C-alpha cells in the first residue's frame, strides 16, 4: 500500500515517526482550510481521516511523534512568521493539551520518545535535548549529532553518533549509554576527520546495529554486534537504511541510472542518478528486491523518494 498526501511546507518530516506503534494509524499535517496546518490521523486500513483537534488557535501543528503506547502525540507549533512555540504533547483523542518546552527564535525539531514514555527528544536549531513530559525537566546531551540515535528497552538502551574536536575538524564516533546523562561506551571511532560514521540503528530483538561509513570516496552500510563482529552489506549507496519491525530485513532508498524522459512542454523529468526506489534487503545482505519505484509520471524535475523505513515522500 502507498499512502499519498500533500507535502507540507511548514515543518520537515520524519515519516516513520508518524506511524503509530501498532502500525494502524498515521499522523501527518495538512492545511485545515484556513491556511493553518493541523494534524490529521489516518486509519491505514479503512483510509478514514480524523482531525487531531487541539484548539482553535492560528498556530501550525506539525512533526507528530507517537509515544510508545500510541496514547499520546508530541508535536511542534509554529506561528505564521516562523516563530517556534516549542514542544507540545496531547492525548491521541485531542484531550490533555500541554506545552512541554517553550518556544525559541529557532526551529524546533521533534525526534522521538524514549521507550519508557518518560522523555521526548528534541532540538531547537541544533543539539540533542530531552524534556520529561510529566515535570518539564530538561536534559541535554553534549556533542551528539542532532537526532542521529536509536533507543531500545534493553541495556544498553541508546546508541548514537557523537563527535569530539580534533585537529582539522570533528572526529566522529558511535557510542552506547543507558540514559541521556549516562556514561558513554565508545563502540567505533573514525580513523580521521575525513571519515564519517552515522545512522546507528538497533536491530530489533538483537544486540546488532547497522551504521553507515563514508571514507575515501566509498560509502558502506554495515551490521555490527556489540561483541565486535561485523559484516558489510553488498548493496551500494543505501540511503536512510531502516530495519523492518521484526529485524529480518532493511528498507532503504535506491537509485538508478536512466535515459532522459520528458514531460509536458518538453521538460526533462527523469535523467541521471535519482533516488527513485524503495528497496528491501535481508539482514544478511541477500534477497535484495524492489518495493516501489517512482516513474516520470509521478512528478516534475527535482522529485525524489525519501524513506525512513515504513513510508516514502516525494516532492
C-alpha positions as CSV (number, residue, x, y, z in Angstrom):
1,X,0.0,0.0,0.0
2,X,1.2,3.5,-0.8
3,X,-0.2,6.4,1.2
4,X,-0.1,9.7,-0.7
5,X,-0.6,13.1,0.9
6,X,0.4,16.7,0.0
7,X,3.8,17.8,1.1
8,X,3.6,20.3,3.9
9,X,5.9,23.3,3.8
10,X,5.6,24.3,7.5
11,X,7.8,21.6,9.0
12,X,10.2,18.9,7.9
13,X,9.1,15.2,8.2
14,X,10.5,12.0,9.6
15,X,7.8,9.8,8.2
16,X,8.2,6.6,10.2
17,X,7.6,8.5,13.4
18,X,4.2,9.5,12.0
19,X,3.2,5.8,12.2
20,X,1.6,4.6,15.5
21,X,3.3,1.8,17.4
22,X,0.7,-0.7,16.3
23,X,1.2,0.2,12.6
24,X,-2.5,1.0,12.2
25,X,-2.6,4.8,12.2
26,X,-0.6,7.5,10.5
27,X,-0.5,11.1,11.7
28,X,0.5,14.0,9.4
29,X,-0.1,17.7,9.0
30,X,-2.2,19.4,6.3
31,X,-4.0,22.7,5.8
32,X,-7.3,22.7,7.7
33,X,-8.8,25.0,5.1
34,X,-7.9,28.5,6.5
35,X,-4.1,28.4,5.9
36,X,-3.4,26.9,9.3
37,X,-1.8,23.5,9.3
38,X,-3.1,20.9,11.7
39,X,-2.6,17.2,12.4
40,X,-4.8,14.5,10.8
41,X,-4.8,10.9,11.8
42,X,-5.3,8.3,9.0
43,X,-6.6,4.8,9.7
44,X,-4.3,2.8,7.4
45,X,-6.8,0.0,7.0
46,X,-10.0,1.9,6.2
47,X,-8.5,5.2,4.9
48,X,-10.6,7.2,7.2
49,X,-9.2,10.6,8.3
50,X,-9.8,12.2,11.7
51,X,-8.6,15.7,12.8
52,X,-6.5,15.8,16.0
53,X,-8.5,18.7,17.5
54,X,-6.3,20.5,19.9
55,X,-7.5,24.1,19.9
56,X,-8.7,26.9,17.6
57,X,-5.5,29.0,17.5
58,X,-3.9,30.0,14.3
59,X,-0.6,28.3,15.1
60,X,0.6,25.5,12.8
61,X,1.0,22.0,14.4
62,X,3.5,19.6,12.8
63,X,6.0,16.8,13.3
64,X,3.7,14.4,15.2
65,X,5.5,11.7,17.0
66,X,3.6,8.8,18.8
67,X,4.6,7.7,22.3
68,X,5.4,4.0,22.8
69,X,1.8,3.2,23.8
70,X,0.1,5.1,21.0
71,X,-1.8,7.1,23.6
72,X,-0.1,10.4,23.2
73,X,1.5,12.5,20.4
74,X,4.3,15.0,20.8
75,X,4.4,17.8,18.2
76,X,5.8,21.2,17.5
77,X,4.0,24.5,17.0
78,X,5.0,27.3,14.6
79,X,3.4,30.7,14.2
80,X,2.8,32.1,10.7
81,X,6.0,34.1,10.8
82,X,8.0,31.0,11.6
83,X,8.5,31.7,15.3
84,X,8.7,28.3,17.1
85,X,6.4,27.6,20.0
86,X,8.3,24.6,21.2
87,X,7.3,21.1,22.1
88,X,3.7,20.2,22.9
89,X,2.0,16.9,24.0
90,X,-1.6,15.9,23.6
91,X,-3.6,12.7,24.0
92,X,-4.4,10.9,20.7
93,X,-8.1,11.9,21.2
94,X,-7.2,15.6,21.4
95,X,-7.5,16.0,25.2
96,X,-4.8,17.0,27.7
97,X,-3.0,19.5,25.5
98,X,0.1,20.9,27.3
99,X,3.3,22.7,26.3
100,X,6.4,20.8,27.4
101,X,9.0,23.1,26.0
102,X,8.7,26.9,25.5
103,X,9.4,28.4,22.1
104,X,12.6,29.9,20.8
105,X,13.8,32.0,18.0
106,X,15.0,28.8,16.2
107,X,13.3,25.8,14.6
108,X,12.1,23.1,16.9
109,X,12.6,19.5,15.8
110,X,10.8,16.6,17.4
111,X,12.8,13.3,17.2
112,X,11.3,10.5,19.3
113,X,10.1,9.4,22.7
114,X,12.3,7.2,25.0
115,X,10.9,3.7,25.2
116,X,9.6,4.2,28.7
117,X,7.4,7.1,27.5
118,X,9.0,9.5,30.0
119,X,11.1,11.8,27.8
120,X,10.7,13.4,24.4
121,X,13.9,14.0,22.4
122,X,14.0,17.3,20.5
123,X,16.3,20.1,19.4
124,X,15.9,23.8,18.9
125,X,18.0,24.6,15.9
126,X,20.8,22.1,16.8
127,X,21.7,19.6,19.6
128,X,20.1,16.6,21.2
129,X,17.9,17.5,24.2
130,X,15.2,15.8,26.3
131,X,12.2,17.0,28.2
132,X,10.4,15.0,30.9
133,X,6.8,15.2,29.9
134,X,5.4,14.9,33.5
135,X,7.6,17.5,35.1
136,X,9.1,19.7,32.3
137,X,12.6,18.9,33.5
138,X,15.2,19.1,30.7
139,X,18.5,17.4,29.9
140,X,21.0,18.0,27.1
141,X,23.5,15.5,25.6
142,X,26.7,17.3,24.7
143,X,28.5,16.6,21.4
144,X,25.8,14.4,19.9
145,X,24.7,14.8,16.2
146,X,21.1,16.0,16.4
147,X,18.7,13.1,16.5
148,X,21.1,10.6,15.0
149,X,20.3,8.0,17.6
150,X,18.3,4.8,18.3
151,X,16.6,3.6,21.5
152,X,15.5,0.2,22.7
153,X,14.2,-1.3,26.0
154,X,17.3,-3.5,26.8
155,X,20.6,-2.3,28.2
156,X,22.5,-0.5,26.7
157,X,19.4,1.4,25.7
158,X,20.7,4.2,23.5
159,X,23.1,4.1,20.5
160,X,24.1,7.4,18.9
161,X,26.6,9.3,16.9
162,X,28.9,11.6,18.9
163,X,31.8,13.9,18.0
164,X,34.8,15.4,19.6
165,X,37.1,18.2,18.5
166,X,40.2,17.2,16.7
167,X,42.9,18.9,14.5
168,X,41.3,19.6,11.1
169,X,37.7,19.2,12.2
170,X,35.5,16.9,14.3
171,X,36.2,13.2,14.9
172,X,33.0,11.1,14.9
173,X,32.3,8.1,17.0
174,X,29.4,5.7,17.8
175,X,28.6,5.0,21.4
176,X,26.1,3.5,23.7
177,X,24.6,4.6,27.1
178,X,21.6,3.8,29.3
179,X,20.4,7.4,30.0
180,X,20.7,10.8,28.4
181,X,23.2,11.8,31.1
182,X,24.8,8.3,31.4
183,X,28.4,7.2,30.9
184,X,29.2,6.5,27.3
185,X,30.8,3.4,25.9
186,X,32.5,4.1,22.6
187,X,31.9,1.2,20.1
188,X,33.6,2.7,17.0
189,X,35.7,5.8,16.3
190,X,36.5,7.3,13.0
191,X,40.2,7.0,11.9
192,X,40.3,10.6,10.8
193,X,38.2,13.7,10.5
194,X,37.6,12.9,6.8
195,X,35.8,9.6,7.7
196,X,32.1,9.8,8.5
197,X,30.2,7.4,10.8
198,X,26.4,7.7,11.2
199,X,22.9,6.4,11.2
200,X,23.3,3.9,14.1
201,X,20.1,1.9,14.4
202,X,19.4,-1.1,16.7
203,X,18.3,-4.3,15.0
204,X,15.0,-5.3,16.8
205,X,15.4,-8.2,19.2
206,X,19.2,-8.5,19.0
207,X,22.5,-6.9,20.1
208,X,23.3,-5.9,16.5
209,X,23.0,-2.5,14.9
210,X,23.5,-1.1,11.4
211,X,25.5,2.0,10.7
212,X,26.9,3.9,7.7
213,X,30.6,4.7,7.0
214,X,32.0,7.0,4.4
215,X,35.7,7.1,3.8
216,X,38.0,7.5,0.8
217,X,35.0,8.2,-1.5
218,X,33.4,4.8,-0.6
219,X,30.0,4.6,1.2
220,X,29.2,1.4,3.1
221,X,26.3,0.2,5.2
222,X,27.5,-2.3,7.8
223,X,25.8,-4.5,10.5
224,X,27.8,-4.9,13.7
225,X,27.3,-6.7,17.0
226,X,28.2,-5.4,20.5
227,X,30.8,-8.1,20.6
228,X,32.6,-6.5,17.6
229,X,31.8,-8.9,14.8
230,X,30.8,-7.1,11.6
231,X,29.5,-7.7,8.1
232,X,29.2,-5.2,5.2
233,X,26.1,-5.2,3.1
234,X,26.7,-5.7,-0.6
235,X,24.2,-3.0,-1.7
236,X,25.9,0.3,-2.5
237,X,24.6,3.8,-1.7
238,X,21.9,2.7,0.7
239,X,20.1,5.8,1.6
240,X,18.4,6.1,5.0
241,X,18.5,2.4,5.8
242,X,16.0,1.3,8.4
243,X,15.1,-2.1,10.0
244,X,11.8,-3.9,9.5
245,X,9.9,-4.3,12.8
246,X,10.9,-7.9,13.1
247,X,14.6,-7.2,12.3
248,X,14.7,-9.6,9.3
249,X,15.3,-7.0,6.6
250,X,16.4,-3.5,5.9
251,X,14.5,-1.0,3.8
252,X,16.5,1.7,2.0
253,X,16.5,4.3,-0.7
254,X,18.0,3.2,-4.0
255,X,18.8,5.0,-7.2
256,X,19.0,4.0,-10.9
257,X,20.6,5.4,-14.0
258,X,18.0,6.4,-16.6
259,X,17.9,7.8,-20.0
260,X,16.2,11.2,-20.2
261,X,12.4,11.3,-20.4
262,X,10.2,14.3,-21.0
263,X,7.0,15.7,-19.5
264,X,4.6,18.4,-20.6
265,X,6.3,21.2,-22.6
266,X,9.4,19.1,-23.1
267,X,10.6,19.4,-19.5
268,X,13.1,16.8,-18.5
269,X,11.6,14.8,-15.6
270,X,14.0,12.0,-15.3
271,X,17.7,11.9,-16.0
272,X,20.8,10.6,-14.4
273,X,21.1,9.1,-10.9
274,X,17.9,9.7,-8.9
275,X,16.7,8.4,-5.6
276,X,13.8,6.7,-7.3
277,X,13.4,3.4,-5.5
278,X,12.5,1.9,-2.1
279,X,14.3,-1.4,-1.8
280,X,14.4,-4.2,0.7
281,X,17.4,-6.5,1.5
282,X,17.7,-9.3,4.1
283,X,19.7,-8.7,7.3
284,X,22.4,-11.0,5.9
285,X,22.6,-8.9,2.7
286,X,20.8,-11.4,0.4
287,X,17.5,-11.2,-1.4
288,X,17.7,-7.5,-2.4
289,X,14.5,-6.6,-4.2
290,X,12.5,-3.6,-5.3
291,X,9.4,-2.5,-3.3
292,X,8.4,0.7,-5.0
293,X,9.7,3.0,-7.8
294,X,8.7,6.4,-9.0
295,X,8.2,7.0,-12.7
296,X,8.4,10.1,-14.9
297,X,4.6,10.4,-14.5
298,X,4.9,10.9,-10.7
299,X,6.2,14.5,-10.9
300,X,8.3,17.2,-12.4
301,X,12.1,17.5,-12.4
302,X,13.6,17.6,-9.0
303,X,11.5,14.9,-7.3
304,X,13.0,12.2,-5.2
305,X,12.0,9.4,-2.9
306,X,12.5,9.9,0.8
307,X,12.4,6.9,3.1
308,X,12.5,6.2,6.8
309,X,11.7,2.6,6.8
310,X,7.9,2.5,6.6
311,X,6.8,5.4,4.4
312,X,8.0,7.5,1.5
313,X,7.7,11.1,0.5
314,X,8.3,12.7,-2.9
315,X,8.4,16.4,-3.9
